Amino acid sequence: MTGLRLLPLLCLLLVAALADAQSGRPAGTLRGVFVSDPPTLDPAQATDTTSSAVVRQLFDTLVELDERLQPGPGLAERWTVSADHRVFTFVLRPGVKFHNGRVLVAADVKFSFERAARGKRPWVFEKIAGAPAFIKSGAGGIPGVRVVDERTVQLTLAKPFAPFLHLMAYDAASIVPREETQRLGAAFATHPVGTGAFRLKEWRRDDRVVLEAFPDHFRGAPHLERVVFRIIPAEITRFNDYRAGNLDISDIPTGHCRAVKADPALRAQVAIWPTLGTHGVRFNVEKPPFNDRRMRLVVAHAIDPSAIVQGLLEGCVIAGKGILPPALPVYHAGVTAPGSDRARARQLLAEAGFPGGRGLPPITYHFNTSDLYQRIAELLQAQLREVGSRSSSGGSTGPLTSRSWTRAR
């Protein structure tokens, strides 16, 4: 249970720079922007959305999800599933090339999966027979991954798992060439080689990531010659660069959404749509104080989402009711949030043994480093301080103060 959950709406400014792409002619360079450098471009090590945005251009997976989240052909042109839903047999497209010119074979799938199973997202592969033991020991291989021939790979699950095909579209399941990962070692994270529609041209740390079209991609050359991701941490700097014509796409700064939508010169360039995800306050429920359900409810009742949704973010997000966004098939519209109730929050805080916040140790809140999340964190802090105050007249406060909050990338 969380005290705040937002369903973000992606609020962007877009320049009509891709008109030529509709006619099939290369459209030149698309100039995008990131808040920070991607930590890695190795799909086996990537755990963040910035890295993912680049990884998905450089690498391909066996299957891909369409706009309705249904699995479709990627590197695999087709597949079959056994009657007991345990054996998946994938047939690779013929002639798919890595960026180094070598043709993809089924052995690359086995190598990539076993390599990634020892990476940062082992759970993507743990349903495959023998994978848990391999992940734990790193010895041998994964018995459930079998190369049938040069274009056929068979994956056998320990038991049926309905979302398995969706896992095969995850970044960690990207296919990499053995020889490049072995030649480069850890440097593969900064010199990636995949089968994707783009290949890495240049990476200047904390400045830009430049991708160039891969003409031999199995779907044909992309309609862009290059993609340049600038690294600009400050919201207002990104916005000003966009207005100056230095970017083709940028986010709208916090607190500027209404003004931009009303601006005669900018409103036609505004694009807003729901993203597939949620932002929220999450707890480590295995450690005090949030192993106590009452403390989780304290936060849930202390926070007033409307102050963020309608105030700080000007209605450009939607207050979430539960843990899942509406786009997911298992979303349930009947789920309700606990709701803001400061009196109830104080009562629960006292019942949990911390009346007025007394005795409660400092609470550390980690959040992504950006202007937006800094402001959200400060607002959350202020709301929680109201519940954790020791008294309204004495001026002393409980542990939910500015010193209790840290930021993390």
C-alpha positions in Angstrom: 0.0 0.0 0.0 1.3 3.4 -0.8 0.5 7.0 0.2 0.9 8.4 -3.3 0.6 6.8 -6.7 0.5 8.8 -9.9 -0.3 7.7 -13.4 1.9 10.0 -15.4 0.9 11.6 -18.6 3.8 12.1 -21.0 3.8 15.9 -21.6 6.1 16.7 -24.5 6.8 19.3 -27.0 7.3 18.0 -30.5 8.7 19.7 -33.6 7.3 18.4 -36.9 10.8 17.2 -37.9 9.9 13.8 -39.3 7.7 14.7 -42.3 10.1 13.2 -44.8 10.0 9.9 -42.9 6.4 9.5 -44.0 7.5 9.5 -47.6 10.2 6.9 -47.0 13.1 9.3 -47.3 15.6 9.5 -44.4 14.6 12.4 -42.2 18.0 13.4 -41.0 18.7 13.8 -37.3 16.2 13.6 -34.4 17.4 15.6 -31.4 16.1 14.3 -28.1 17.1 14.8 -24.5 17.8 12.8 -21.3 17.9 14.1 -17.8 21.1 12.1 -17.1 23.6 9.8 -18.7 22.4 6.2 -19.2 24.4 4.2 -16.5 25.0 1.4 -19.0 24.2 0.2 -22.6 24.6 -3.5 -21.7 21.1 -5.0 -21.7 22.2 -7.6 -19.1 23.1 -4.8 -16.7 20.5 -2.1 -17.5 17.8 -1.5 -14.8 16.7 2.1 -15.6 14.5 3.8 -18.2 17.2 6.0 -19.6 19.5 3.0 -20.4 16.4 1.2 -21.8 15.6 4.0 -24.2 19.0 3.5 -25.9 19.2 -0.3 -25.4 15.9 -0.8 -27.4 17.4 1.0 -30.4 20.7 -1.0 -30.3 19.3 -4.5 -29.6 16.4 -6.7 -30.5 14.6 -9.5 -28.7 13.0 -12.7 -29.8 9.5 -11.1 -29.5 8.3 -7.6 -29.3 5.2 -6.1 -27.7 2.8 -4.1 -29.9 0.8 -1.0 -28.8 -1.7 -3.3 -27.1 1.1 -5.2 -25.3 0.6 -8.3 -27.3 3.7 -10.3 -28.3 4.6 -10.3 -31.9 7.6 -11.4 -34.0 11.0 -9.8 -33.4 14.2 -11.7 -34.0 12.0 -14.8 -34.1 9.8 -14.9 -37.2 7.5 -17.5 -35.5 7.2 -19.9 -32.6 5.1 -22.8 -31.3 4.0 -23.7 -27.8 3.5 -27.2 -26.6 0.2 -28.5 -25.4 1.3 -28.4 -21.8 2.5 -24.7 -22.2 6.0 -25.6 -21.1 8.0 -25.8 -24.3 8.4 -22.7 -26.6 10.2 -23.3 -29.9 11.4 -20.2 -31.7 12.5 -20.0 -35.3 14.8 -17.1 -36.0 14.5 -14.9 -39.1 17.1 -15.8 -41.7 20.1 -13.5 -42.3 19.7 -11.2 -39.3 23.0 -9.4 -38.8 24.8 -8.0 -35.8 26.3 -4.5 -36.2 29.7 -6.2 -36.7 28.4 -8.0 -39.8 28.0 -11.5 -38.4 24.8 -13.4 -39.0 22.7 -14.2 -35.9 22.4 -17.9 -35.0 20.5 -19.8 -32.3 23.6 -20.3 -30.2 23.6 -16.5 -29.7 20.2 -16.8 -28.0 21.5 -19.4 -25.5 24.7 -17.5 -24.8 22.8 -14.2 -24.3 20.2 -15.7 -21.9 22.8 -17.4 -19.8 24.9 -14.3 -19.7 22.0 -12.1 -18.8 20.7 -14.6 -16.2 23.9 -13.7 -14.2 23.2 -10.0 -14.7 20.9 -7.5 -13.0 17.6 -9.0 -14.0 17.9 -12.8 -13.5 14.1 -13.0 -12.8 13.4 -12.7 -16.5 14.8 -16.2 -17.0 14.1 -17.9 -13.7 11.0 -19.7 -15.0 13.2 -21.7 -17.5 14.0 -25.2 -16.3 17.3 -25.3 -14.5 17.7 -21.5 -14.5 17.4 -21.0 -10.7 20.3 -23.4 -10.0 22.4 -21.8 -12.8 21.6 -18.3 -11.5 22.7 -19.3 -8.0 25.9 -21.2 -8.9 26.8 -19.8 -12.4 28.1 -23.2 -13.3 27.4 -25.1 -16.5 24.5 -23.8 -18.6 20.7 -23.6 -18.4 19.3 -27.0 -19.3 16.0 -25.5 -20.4 17.7 -23.5 -23.2 18.4 -25.8 -26.1 19.8 -25.1 -29.5 18.0 -27.3 -32.0 19.7 -26.0 -35.1 21.2 -22.8 -36.4 17.9 -21.1 -36.6 15.9 -22.9 -33.9 16.1 -22.5 -30.1 13.8 -24.3 -27.7 13.0 -23.0 -24.2 11.5 -25.4 -21.7 9.9 -24.0 -18.5 9.9 -25.8 -15.2 6.1 -25.3 -15.1 3.6 -23.2 -17.1 3.9 -19.5 -16.8 1.3 -17.4 -18.7 3.3 -14.2 -19.1 6.5 -15.9 -20.3 6.3 -14.5 -23.9 6.1 -11.0 -22.4 9.3 -11.7 -20.5 11.0 -12.5 -23.8 10.4 -9.0 -24.9 12.2 -7.5 -21.9 15.5 -5.6 -22.4 17.4 -8.3 -20.5 16.4 -10.8 -23.1 18.2 -8.8 -25.9 20.5 -10.9 -28.0 24.2 -10.1 -28.0 27.2 -11.5 -30.0 29.4 -13.7 -27.9 32.7 -12.6 -29.5 32.1 -8.9 -28.8 31.2 -9.4 -25.1 34.2 -11.7 -24.6 36.5 -9.3 -26.5 35.4 -6.2 -24.7 34.5 -7.6 -21.2 33.1 -4.8 -19.0 33.7 -2.3 -21.8 30.8 -3.8 -23.7 28.6 -1.5 -21.6 30.1 1.5 -23.4 30.8 -0.1 -26.8 27.6 -2.2 -27.4 27.0 -4.3 -30.4 23.6 -5.6 -31.2 21.2 -6.2 -34.1 19.1 -3.1 -33.6 18.0 -0.5 -36.1 20.6 1.9 -34.8 24.2 1.4 -33.7 26.3 3.5 -31.3 28.2 6.3 -33.0 29.4 8.4 -30.1 29.0 8.7 -26.4 30.3 11.8 -24.6 29.7 11.3 -20.9 27.2 13.8 -19.4 26.9 15.5 -22.8 25.3 13.4 -25.5 24.6 9.9 -26.9 24.7 9.7 -30.7 23.2 6.8 -32.7 23.4 6.2 -36.4 21.2 4.1 -38.6 22.1 0.5 -39.2 21.3 -0.1 -42.9 21.4 -3.9 -42.6 18.6 -4.1 -40.0 16.3 -7.0 -40.7 13.3 -4.6 -41.2 15.4 -2.4 -43.5 17.2 0.9 -42.8 15.3 3.2 -40.3 13.8 6.4 -41.6 16.2 8.5 -39.5 19.9 8.9 -40.3 20.8 9.7 -36.7 19.4 10.1 -33.2 21.1 12.5 -30.8 20.2 12.4 -27.1 21.5 15.4 -25.3 22.2 15.2 -21.5 20.5 18.2 -19.9 19.6 17.8 -16.2 17.7 21.1 -15.6 14.1 21.2 -16.8 14.2 24.9 -17.7 17.4 24.5 -19.7 15.8 21.7 -21.7 12.8 23.9 -22.3 14.8 26.9 -23.4 16.9 24.7 -25.7 13.7 23.5 -27.3 12.4 27.0 -27.8 15.8 28.0 -29.3 15.4 25.2 -31.9 18.2 23.0 -30.5 15.9 20.1 -29.7 13.1 18.3 -31.6 11.5 16.9 -28.5 11.5 17.9 -24.9 9.4 17.6 -21.7 7.4 20.5 -20.4 8.9 21.9 -17.2 7.1 21.4 -13.9 4.6 24.2 -13.3 4.6 25.2 -17.0 2.0 22.8 -18.4 -1.0 25.1 -18.4 1.0 28.0 -19.8 2.5 26.0 -22.6 -0.8 24.6 -23.6 -2.2 28.1 -23.8 0.8 29.6 -25.6 -0.2 30.5 -29.2 3.3 29.5 -30.6 3.6 26.2 -28.6 0.2 24.7 -28.1 0.1 23.0 -31.5 3.4 21.3 -30.6 2.1 19.8 -27.3 1.6 16.0 -27.1 0.1 14.5 -24.0 -0.6 10.8 -23.6 -0.6 8.2 -20.7 2.5 6.3 -20.0 2.6 2.6 -19.2 3.6 2.9 -15.6 3.1 4.5 -12.2 5.1 6.7 -9.9 4.6 6.2 -6.2 5.9 6.0 -2.7 7.2 2.5 -1.9 8.3 0.9 1.3 10.7 -1.8 2.4 8.1 -3.8 4.3 10.7 -6.2 5.7 12.2 -3.5 7.9 10.9 -1.2 10.6 8.9 1.0 10.7 7.1 0.0 7.5 6.8 -3.7 8.4 3.9 -2.4 10.5 0.9 -1.9 8.3 -0.3 1.0 10.5 2.8 2.9 9.5 2.1 2.4 5.8 -1.4 3.7 6.4 0.1 6.7 8.2 1.8 7.7 5.0 -1.2 6.9 2.9 -3.5 9.1 5.0 -0.9 11.9 5.5 -0.4 12.6 1.8 -2.9 14.6 -0.2 -2.3 13.6 -3.8 -4.4 16.6 -5.1 -1.7 19.0 -3.9 0.7 17.3 -6.4 -1.8 16.3 -9.1 -3.7 19.6 -9.4 -1.2 21.9 -7.8 2.4 21.1 -8.6 1.7 19.1 -11.7 -1.3 21.2 -13.0 -3.4 18.2 -13.8 -0.9 16.7 -16.2 -0.9 13.4 -14.3 -3.8 11.3 -12.9 -4.1 10.2 -9.3 -3.7 6.5 -9.3 -6.1 4.3 -7.3 -4.0 1.1 -7.2 -0.7 -0.4 -8.1 -1.5 -0.9 -11.8 -2.2 1.5 -14.7 -5.4 1.2 -16.7 -3.5 -0.1 -19.8 -2.7 -3.4 -18.2 -5.2 -6.2 -18.7 -5.5 -7.0 -15.0 -6.3 -3.4 -14.0 -9.3 -3.2 -11.7 -11.3 0.0 -11.8 -13.0 -0.8 -8.5 -9.7 -0.4 -6.5 -9.8 2.7 -4.2 -7.0 4.6 -2.5 -7.0 5.0 1.3 -7.6 8.8 0.9 -6.1 11.8 2.8 -7.1 11.9 6.5 -4.6 13.6 8.7 -6.5 12.9 11.9 -6.5 9.2 11.1 -2.8 9.3 10.3 -2.0 10.8 13.7 -4.2 8.2 15.4 -2.4 5.4 13.6 1.0 6.9 14.3 0.2 6.9 18.0 -1.2 3.3 17.9 2.1 2.2 16.2 4.0 3.6 19.3 5.0 7.0 18.0 2.6 9.6 19.3 3.3 12.9 17.6 6.3 11.3 15.9 8.1 10.8 19.2 10.5 7.9 19.1 10.3 7.5 15.3 13.7 7.3 13.7 14.5 9.4 10.7 12.9 8.2 7.5 15.1 8.3 4.4 13.3 8.8 1.1 15.3 8.0 -2.1 14.2 9.6 -5.3 15.5 10.2 -8.8 17.7 13.2 -9.2 15.7 15.8 -11.2 13.9 19.1 -10.6 10.5 17.5 -10.7 11.2 14.7 -8.2 13.0 17.2 -5.9 9.9 19.3 -5.8 7.6 16.3 -5.2 9.9 15.0 -2.4 9.8 18.4 -0.7 6.0 18.5 -1.0 5.7 15.0 0.5 8.1 16.0 3.2 6.0 19.0 4.2 2.8 16.9 4.3 4.4 14.2 6.4 5.9 16.8 8.7 2.4 17.9 9.6 1.5 14.4 10.9 4.9 13.9 12.6 5.0 17.2 14.5 5.4 16.8 18.2 3.3 19.8 19.0 1.6 22.6 17.2 2.8 25.2 19.7 6.2 24.1 20.8 7.8 24.4 17.5 9.8 21.2 17.8 9.3 18.6 15.0 9.5 14.9 14.7 12.0 13.1 12.5 10.1 13.7 9.2 12.3 16.8 8.4 14.4 17.9 5.5 17.4 16.0 7.0 15.4 12.8 6.7 15.4 12.9 2.9 18.1 12.0 0.5 18.2 11.8 -3.3 19.5 8.9 -5.4 20.0 8.5 -9.1 
